Amino acid sequence: MANNVIVKMLKAIYQYKMTLLFFILWAHVSLLNLFYVNYRGPVFLWQENSEFRTILTHFLIALITTAFFLAITKLRQISRSNSPVK
């Protein structure tokens, strides 16, 4: 029973793999740019991080990275299908 639920959940996640990758990358880049740490402690950049230009930059970084991952995955599939089986 529990195994069946896990399989269904993994199939649903795999179906939206690229979308999840994009949002995880976007959140990751946005959180990394949110603050930095100096000798006096963490400095949060709320105002700079909420500007449209910054959000657009993070969006484009995540989009380009996701497209690169998709391209590499497709090239590996093509290469695997063209190589002779040993």
Buried (B, 14 or more C-beta within 10 A) or exposed (E): EEEEEEEEEEEEEEEEEEEEBBEEBBEBBBEEBBEEEEEEEEEEEEEEBEEEEBEEBBBEBBEEBBEEBBEEEEEEEEEEEEEEEE
